[in-house]
Amino acid sequence: MKAYLDNAATTKVDEKVVKEMLNYFTEQYGNASSMHIEGNHAKIALEKSRKVIANSLNAKTSEIYFTSGGTESNNWAIKGLFWQNYPKKDHIITTKIEHDATLKTCKWLESQGAKVTYLDVDKEGFIDLKQLENSISPKTILVSIIHGNNEIGTIQDIEAIYKITKGKTLLHLDACQSYTKTELNSKYADLITINSHKIHGPKGVGALYIREGIEIMPLIHGGGHEKGKRSGTENIPGIVGFAKAVDISNKKDVKRMQELRDYTIKNILEKISNTKLNGPVGDRRLANNINISFNNIEGESIGGYLENKNIYVSTGSACMSNTLKSSHVLQAIGLAPLQTNSSIRISLSKYTTQKEIDYFLDKLPEVVNKLRRLSPLVK
């Protein structure tokens, strides 16, 4: 049996999405910028998809710009606003638990003259609203916050954050993990990053919502696509697939993931001693996210032994899984090095079954007990 439990890294593409995309590879494959009927077919599909994305965020179609994914959208939001406003404004606020697409962008901008404040988080991963408020100055360009954390599932209180930033600075949300899994409304943000492959759409496509009236410098220059803001021939099959994935997403699937999530957490904590859930519980946690520390054994080893049983999990962000570096997110919530290195992330999808979870829950104690017997840290 196989249990794929690494859906925060990427998801299986829905068959309905694949079917929707196929026509734009082989039949209506025109360039949306071409001034003939084949180009017009592509243009119609592009704008229809834009409307679907816009409606999902309660936004205008003119506020949606398609990109190659979450990393590009985050880079564009942060770099574009910095270069648009520098040197008159030079200050950016973010958090210590952002995805590397945000953190590494901010670190690079520091070499270009930016001043960056990295907000602390509490033991569940929530920012201190008072610290945020006190950090904003007349020189602050934007606040960039991850809405639903990719490692520990923490969902920030965006309404409360926007009350603080509104009228003082701009708020950008990285919503790649939370999009379609929780309420997300453009009235509580100025820019929002979303992508496709976390929600059963294709890889290589995403979008950036930019509130009307915001001036931002393009990251990619060229033929003037996307209203002159993001050049490059539009990925019509990918965009169509993205929109279809959004269109078929529903609250029933989210509720089912929440139930499986809570069932899994309860069983792990009850069946395996010396374990700890990282991040919050209930509605303040992403529906599909579980992060557990199995003290005194390595998360990498747990993942390796589980893989031998056709069970696939991760030790954190897939983008950093090829390094032995401890998770900056787990460090930020106060975990000691031994705890950060003993953690695994289990992430579900709408396709995850009860049978798969039970198989995982059956094999996990065997793996943990074996590794603890071998560990020099366990007496």
N, C-alpha and C positions, 0 to 999 in steps of 0.2 A: 504493500500500500504506500501511497505517496501523500505527504501533507505539506503543501506549500504555504508557509506562514511568514512570508517576508513581503507582504503586500504594501508596506510603507516604502519599499524600494521601487517596486513596480507591480502592476496588476495585469492579469490576463485580459486581452482585448475581447470585449463582448462580440459575439457572432453577429448581432444586429449592427454593430458599429462597422465590422469588416464588410458586411453586405452593402451598407450605405456608401462605403468608400470605393468599392470596386469599380463602379461606373466611371469614377473620375480618374482612374488610371488608364482605362482602355477605350472609353467612348468619348466622354466629355472632358478631354484632357487639355483643353485650351488654356492659354495664359490669360489671366483675368485683366491684364492691361492691354490685350490686343483689341483693336477696333474692328472686329468682325463677329459674326454670329457665334462662332466657337468660343471666342474670348468672352462674349456676352454670357454664354451659358455658365462659364466659370465664375464670372462676376456676380451673377445672380445667386449661385451657390455660396459664394463668399459672403455676400451681404445677408443672405438668409441665416447663415451660421452665426454671423456677428449679432444678429438680432436675438437668437437663442441665448447666446452668452450674456448679452446685455440684460435681457429679461431676468436671467437667473440672479443677477446682482442688483436688480432694481435700478439699472443704469440706462443711459441713452446709447443708441448704437454708435453714435459719433465719439463715444468715450472709450470704446474697445479697440485695442491695437493688438494684432496677432504677432507672436514672436516664435522662437524655436523652443521655448520651454521656460521653466521657472528660473533657471540660472540666468538666462539672458534678461528676463523681465526684472529680476532683482538688480542685476548690474545696471540696467538702463534706468530704473527708477532712482537709484542712489547716485550713480555717476552723472546721469543726465541733469538731475536737480543741482548737484554740486557745481558742475561746470556752468550751468545756467545762472547761478547766483554768486559764484566766487569771483573776486575776493570780497565783495560787499558783505556776504555772509559766508562763514567757513565752518560752522558747527553742525555735527550730526549726532543724533542720539540713537543708540540701539541697545541690545541686551547681550548678556554673556551666554545666552543659550540659543542664539540664532544658528541657522544653517550656514555652512561655510560659504555659500554663494553670497551671503550678506557680510559675514565676518571678514572674509578675505578681500572683499571689495572695499570695506571700510579701512582695513589695514593698509591696502594699497593707496587709498586716498589720503591717508595720513602722510605718506611719502610725497604727496602732491600739495600739501599745505592744509589739509583738513584737520580739524580738532574733533575727536570722537569721544563721546561719553558712553561707556558700557555699563548699563544698569544692572545692579544685583538682582537676584531672585531669591525667594524663600525656599524652604525645603521641598515644596511641591512644584516649584518652577514659576510662581507668579511674581510679577514685578511689584515694586513698592511704588504706589501711585504718588506718594508725597515726594519720593526721590525724583520721579519723572518731572513733576511740577517744578521742583526746585532746580532742575537741570536745564530747563528751557530759558534761553536768553534771546535778546534781539538779534543775535548773530546765528541763531539756530535755523538751519535750512529745512530739516525734516527729522521726524522720529520714525524709525523703521523697526517694526515689531513682527515677530513670527506669531501668527494667530493661533495655530495648533501645532505644538512642538513635535518635530519628526521623531524624536527619541523617546520622550516620556509622556507625550500626549496632552500636555497642559494647554487648555484653551483660555487665552487671556480675555479679560473683560473689556472688550473693544469699546462698548458704549461709554464706560467710565474713562477709558483712555482718551477717547475722542472729545469728551467734555473738557479735558485738560488742554488738548492741543488746538482745538478749534479757535480760530482767530489769532493764534499765536505763532503757529508753525504748521507744516504739512505732516500728515500721517500716512505712512506707507505700510501696508500689511503684506506679509508673505503668507498666503493662504493656500499653498500647494497641498498641504495635508488635510486642511479643514474643509476645503471647497466641496460642496454637495453633502458633506457629512454633518454639518451644523449650520445654524443660521448665519448668513453672511449678506450684509446689506451695504451698498455703496454710500448710503447716507451717513455712515459712521467711519468713513475713510476718504482720503483724497487720491490714493493710488492703491491698487490691489493686484498682486501677482497670483496667477492661477496657472495650472497646467493640466494636461490631458492624461498622461500615463498613470496617474495615481487613481483615476476614476474609471478604468476599463476602456480608455481611449488609446490611440496610438502614441508612441514615443515621438519626440522631436517637434512638439507643437504646444504652445501655451499662449497666454495673453497678458496684457497689462491694461488694467482700467486706469484711466487718467481723468480726473474730474475736469469738466469743461472749464476753460479759462486758465488752466495751469500751464505755464511756459516751461518747457523741458527741452534740453538739447538732445538731438538724436544720437544714439550710440553707433548706428550703422548708416553710413551715407551711400548713396547710389542713385537709382532711378526714381526716387521719390514715391515709392509705394506707401501704403497705409497713411494717406494724407500728408505725405512728406515727412513723416515722423520715423518710419522704420523701413528702410529700403531693402529690396530683395524680393524676387518673384514669390508670390504667396503659395504656400504649400496647401493647395486646395483639397486633395484627398485627406490630409491630416486635419485640416480645419473642419471639414465636413464630418470626419470621424469624431473629433472633439465635441462638436455641437450635438451629435447623436448621443454620445456618452452622457452629456449633460441632460439632454431631453429625456432619457430613459432612467435617470437616477431617481430614487424615490425614498420616502421616509420609512417605508416598510423594511427595506433592506438595511437601513441605518439602525432601526430598532432591533432587528435580528442580530446584527453585529454586536450591538451593546449587550444583548443577552448572552451571546457566546463569550464575549469579553469577560463579563462578570462571572460566568460559570468557570471559565478557565482560571481566572485569578483566584477565586475561592478554592478551587481544587488544588492548585499549586501550593498556596499558603497553608492549607490544611494537611496536605499529604507529605510535604517536604519541609523538614525543620530548618531553622536558621536561614530563612528566606525573607526578602523584603521587597515590597512593591515600591517602585520609584514613580513619583508623580501622584496626581490627585485621583480620587475615586468619583464615580457617578457622572453626572452631566457636565462636570468641569473637565472631563477627560475625553479625548477623541474616541469615537465609537469602536474603532478597530485596533487600538493600541494597548499593549501590555509590555511593561519593562520590569524585570525581576532580577535582584541580586541574589546569587547563591553562594554566600560568603565562603572564602577560603579555597575556591576552585576557579579556574579561568573560564570566562565566557567563551573564548575561542575554542577551548577544548570541548565544552558542552556542545557548541555548534558543530564541531567536527564529528563527534560521536553520533549526534542526531542525524547528520547527513548520511552516515553509514546505514541509517535505518530509513532513508528517503524522507526525512523531515527537515525542512529548510527554514531556518530562522536567521537572525543577524545579531551582531553585538552592538549595533547602533546605526548611524547613518551609513547607507550603502556606499555613499561617495567617499567614505573614509575607511571602509572595511579592509582595504589592502594595506593598512598601516597598523602598527602596534601601539599607536598613541592612545592614551586614555581619553575617554569621552569628556570633552569640555562641558557638556551639558550636565553630566553626573557630578563632575567636580564643582560646578556652579551651585548645585543644590546641596552641597556639603558632604558628599560621599568621600570616604577615605580611599586611597589608591587601591587597596585590596578589594573594596566593594565595587569600584568602577570597573575593575578588570574582571569581576565575577558576574557581570550582568549580561543578559540577553534580551533582545527585543522580539516579541511575538506580535505580528500584525496580520489582521484578518481582512477578508473581503466579502463581498456578497456571495461569492462562490464557496466560501469555507463551510464545510458541513460539520454536523455534530459528530459524525463518524470519524472524521479527520482529527477533530479536537480530542476525542476519546482515545484515539490511537496515540496521539502525542502525549496525553496525560498518562497513558499506560507505560510508554517508553521513557519518559523524562526521569522518573524516580530511579530507574535502573542506571541511567547514565550518571546522574548526580551521585548516587551512592557509590558507584564504581570509582568515579573521580575523587571522591572524598576519601576512599580507602587508599588511593594512591598518593594523595596530597600530603606533603611534609608539614603543612600548616594545620592539619587536623590531627589532634591527639587521640 
